[in-house]
Amino acid sequence: MKHLIIAKANFRILNKSFRFMNNVVDKKILILKTGNTIKGLLEKGKDFEDWFVDCSGLAKNVFIIRSLHLGESLVDLSQIAAIIITGSPAFITDEETWNFIGASYIREAHGIGIPILGVCYGHQLLAWTFGGKVAFNEEGRNIGTITINLKEPARNDLLFGGLPERFNVNVSHQQSVVELPSKAIELASSNSNNLQAFRLGETSWGVQFHPEFSKDIVRKYIEERSIKIKEEGLDPEMLASLALNTPNSVILFQRFCHLAKDKKVYQFS
């Protein structure tokens, strides 16, 4: 309870620190896409941005979408309340041209205090942008529902504070952050992949897991990649049977989305 009270107090302090934005009412949360989901889910008309909106608890018109990987023009940061960077089938180590374009944009946004949440590939892109290192997982693919362990700094963190010291999250990735930027703070780890979350400064976070993934989504990922999973020595049927919804990761994501709520930087319907 003590840590929850501290986290709530810190949340209020951060909101007060953003009062310079209070007179703006048309800012949006930018979902910065770095790729698309798997074919089987795209065919159902759903992609990363849809799941983020669905689990945010906010109206769809709060968000604006841009596809970084397709070269779409980026939104002027004066119009942005917060940024969510999505997952991707791409690899950070390929260092695509759009990675460098995104990195420049992310650095500028971070520099002026715009809240940023990088998810999976977005988590890796955020770390890479500020000098961290990304590499293929030594133990191979991570996919399914896993348990993460919070570090001591997470106790007073705006997003993680008050959450259980251990909770389930959904993952699907082959690369991970293996070295954090020099000023980053590790917030969570797991047995399968040591680093699961970090914070950089007051307003930027990276999470290797997917808070937007339900058990049905992660099961579809396992199903679509079952041949490769078997070739890698894993059991897709077992992984699918162990898949769970992850409510604590949804709470974390909703906290991020509501960072701007009291600042009145965008319209809520």
ZAPALUM-827496 format. One record per residue (C-alpha): residue in one letter; x, y, z. Coordinates in pm, whole numbers, padded with zeros to 5 digits, always signed. Example, Ala and Ser with C-alpha at 12.3 -4.5 7.8 and 13.67 -1.06 7.14 Angstrom:
<dopas>
A+01230-00450+00780;S+01367-00106+00714;
</dopas>
This chain:
<dopas>
M+00000+00000+00000;K+00288+00236+00084;H+00436+00197-00264;L+00095+00251-00427;I+00051+00578-00234;I+00397+00695-00341;A+00327+00603-00704;K-00001+00798-00698;A+00177+01098-00547;N+00443+01085-00817;F+00169+01061-01081;R+00014+01385-00949;I+00353+01555-00947;L+00420+01459-01308;N+00079+01586-01414;K+00153+01920-01246;S+00484+01939-01431;F+00294+01937-01761;R+00064+02232-01687;F+00220+02432-01967;M+00013+02215-02205;N-00322+02267-02028;N-00458+02524-02271;V-00441+02282-02563;V-00748+02066-02635;D-00678+01899-02967;K-00359+01704-02907;K-00360+01334-02988;I-00188+01019-02873;L+00028+00910-03166;I+00047+00538-03240;L+00373+00514-03433;K+00361+00189-03628;T+00684+00006-03705;G+00519-00288-03880;N+00203-00494-03913;T+00070-00796-03730;I+00057-01148-03874;K-00148-01236-04182;G-00412-01437-03998;L-00506-01138-03783;L-00476-00879-04059;E-00730-01081-04256;K-00973-01027-03969;G-00930-00652-04006;K-00722-00602-03692;D-00372-00467-03637;F-00158-00333-03353;E-00329+00007-03344;D-00673-00151-03304;W-00569-00351-02999;F-00401-00052-02839;V-00716+00155-02883;D-00935-00130-02757;C-00746-00177-02430;S-00676+00193-02366;G-01018+00277-02226;L-01021+00589-02444;A-01223+00692-02748;K-01078+00613-03090;N-01066+00982-03185;V-00806+01041-02913;F-00551+00862-03132;I-00373+00936-03456;I-00187+00666-03653;R+00131+00696-03858;S+00326+00412-04023;L+00694+00489-03976;H+00800+00176-04166;L+00601+00284-04473;G+00751+00632-04484;E+00437+00818-04383;S+00492+01180-04281;L+00526+01224-03907;V+00301+01451-03704;D+00434+01782-03575;L+00517+01723-03209;S+00323+02032-03108;Q+00010+01831-03191;I+00107+01524-02988;A+00022+01444-02624;A+00199+01107-02606;I+00358+00846-02834;I+00311+00468-02845;I+00566+00283-03060;T+00436-00055-03178;G+00584-00395-03233;S+00707-00517-03571;P+00821-00830-03756;A+01138-00635-03848;F+01471-00658-03666;I+01642-00357-03510;T+01981-00497-03613;D+01887-00447-03980;E+01909-00071-03913;E+01658+00031-04177;T+01655+00392-04300;W+01325+00450-04122;N+01489+00347-03792;F+01708+00656-03812;I+01414+00878-03907;G+01220+00740-03612;A+01516+00779-03378;S+01547+01148-03459;Y+01175+01200-03395;I+01189+01003-03070;R+01490+01200-02943;E+01312+01527-03009;A+00991+01409-02840;H+01180+01280-02537;G+01376+01604-02515;I+01060+01812-02474;G+00899+01573-02226;I+00635+01407-02442;P+00546+01072-02278;I+00670+00776-02487;L+00590+00407-02453;G+00784+00164-02671;V+00634-00185-02700;C+00840-00489-02811;Y+01015-00359-03125;G+00927-00009-03001;H+01100-00087-02671;Q+01410-00194-02863;L+01395+00111-03092;L+01374+00341-02790;A+01679+00177-02630;W+01874+00178-02959;T+01791+00544-03017;F+01966+00643-02695;G+02271+00420-02730;G+02145+00084-02604;K+02224-00243-02781;V+01985-00498-02933;A+02068-00856-03035;F+01904-01191-03104;N+01799-01381-02792;E+02066-01632-02693;E+01796-01879-02590;G+01596-01827-02910;R+01238-01717-02966;N+01024-01599-02675;I+00652-01647-02735;G+00347-01698-02515;T+00261-01594-02161;I+00552-01546-01921;T+00603-01403-01572;I+00802-01086-01512;N+00965-00971-01189;L+00966-00605-01091;K+01288-00439-00980;E+01313-00208-00679;P+01287+00116-00888;A+00951-00005-01023;R+00793+00037-00680;N+00772+00415-00720;D+00732+00422-01096;L+00430+00597-01249;L+00335+00296-01460;F+00453+00003-01248;G+00406+00135-00894;G+00154-00063-00690;L+00143-00357-00930;P+00230-00707-00801;E+00601-00784-00777;R+00539-01071-01022;F+00275-01079-01294;N+00202-01235-01631;V+00263-01070-01968;N+00239-01183-02330;V+00545-01185-02555;S+00649-01264-02911;H+01002-01166-03010;Q+01337-01296-03131;Q+01550-00997-03035;S+01595-00818-02704;V+01769-00521-02550;V+02100-00659-02422;E+02247-00329-02303;L+02047-00032-02178;P+02124+00333-02257;S+02358+00476-01995;K+02091+00676-01810;A+01810+00420-01832;I+01668+00246-01524;E+01570-00121-01541;L+01219-00182-01409;A+01146-00550-01479;S+01308-00875-01585;S+01211-01235-01660;N+01378-01573-01655;S+01349-01617-02032;N+01470-01268-02122;N+01649-01077-01852;L+01533-00726-01946;Q+01159-00668-01977;A+01110-00299-01901;F+01301+00024-01847;R+01246+00395-01797;L+01449+00675-01947;G+01416+01009-01773;E+01074+01100-01632;T+00849+01028-01929;S+00983+00751-02156;W+00929+00378-02103;G+01010+00061-02293;V+00838-00275-02237;Q+00946-00589-02420;F+00604-00747-02366;H+00276-00670-02543;P+00013-00519-02308;E-00227-00507-02605;F-00212-00885-02664;S-00501-01093-02529;K-00469-01469-02488;D-00652-01514-02820;I-00407-01288-03002;V-00101-01463-02861;R-00254-01802-02942;K-00299-01690-03302;Y+00068-01589-03314;I+00165-01931-03182;E-00062-02105-03433;E+00070-01909-03731;R+00432-01972-03631;S+00383-02330-03512;I+00608-02487-03778;K+00900-02259-03690;I+00831-02304-03320;K+00853-02684-03357;E+01173-02652-03561;E+01319-02450-03273;G+01243-02728-03027;L+00939-02575-02859;D+00587-02716-02821;P+00329-02482-02979;E+00033-02676-02840;M+00164-02644-02485;L+00246-02275-02533;A-00105-02209-02664;S-00265-02397-02375;L-00073-02182-02125;A-00167-01849-02286;L-00352-01609-02056;N-00503-01264-02055;T-00273-01026-01868;P-00477-00766-01676;N-00183-00607-01496;S-00012-00522-01824;V-00339-00363-01940;I-00350-00153-01621;L+00006-00040-01691;F-00085+00057-02047;Q-00398+00245-01938;R-00193+00440-01685;F+00030+00554-01967;C-00266+00655-02183;H-00416+00857-01899;L-00096+01049-01821;A-00236+01335-02028;K-00597+01312-01910;D-00573+01566-01629;K-00369+01795-01851;K-00669+01828-02086;V-00441+01798-02387;Y-00699+01613-02594;Q-01074+01576-02611;F-01242+01283-02437;S-01587+01181-02558;
</dopas>
